[in-house]
Amino acid sequence: MKFYIAEGNLGEGFSRDQAEKLIRLLKDKGWDVEYGLRRNRATDISEFGREEAIQEAFAEDFMSCLSLLEE
């Protein structure tokens, strides 16, 4: 799946630099992430019907990477 992140997704007080650092951290974990405010979407036929499970796994990595930014 393709995920999009911008400072607007992260909450008040986050900068574009922090959003881009988070994107790099998630890419290092193997996620397909870009900067922007678009809708996350399946990019491969094998992902159809599994979007919820993929999004849950992404959310776990997202939260762990986000906690690194807040340290």
N, C-alpha and C positions, 0 to 999 in steps of 0.2 A: 504494500500500500504506500501511497504517497501522502506524507503528512506535511502540513504547513504550520509554521510558528512565527509569530511576531511579538513584539513587546506587549501588544494589546491582549494577547492570549495569556500572558504571564501575571498580569495584575498591575496594580498601581506601583510606581516607583522603579519599574524595570526599564532598562535602556535597550537600544538596538544592539549595542555591543554585547550585552548580556544574552539577548536572544540569539545572536550569531554564535556565541560561545556554547550555548545550550545545543544549538543545531550541530556544531562540530562534535560535541560529546555524544549526541545520539547517532550521528553518522559513524563514529568510531565503534559503536555497538552494533552497527549493521543496518540501521534504519534509513529509509529513503525520506529525507527531510529537507525542505527548502524554506527560505524566508518568505513570508507572505501571509495574507489573510484570506485564504481560500478554503474551500471545503476539502477535507481529507477524502481520498478516493482510492478504490481498488485499481491496481494497474496491471494485474495479471489474472487470467481466467481462473487460475487455481485459488485465488483469494475470494472469489464470489461465494457467498454463503458462509464465509468464515470471518467476515469483517469484524464482528463483535469480539471474537476471540483475539484477533490480531490487535484491535484497539485496546483491549485489556492488557495485553503484553506490553504494548507501547506505553500505556499509562504508567505501568510499573517502572519501566526504564526512564520515562519522562520525570517521574517524581524523584527517583534516585539521582538523576543528573541535576534536577532543579535544586535539590538539597546541597549539591556541591557548589552551586552558584551562591547560595546563601551563607556559606561558611566564611 
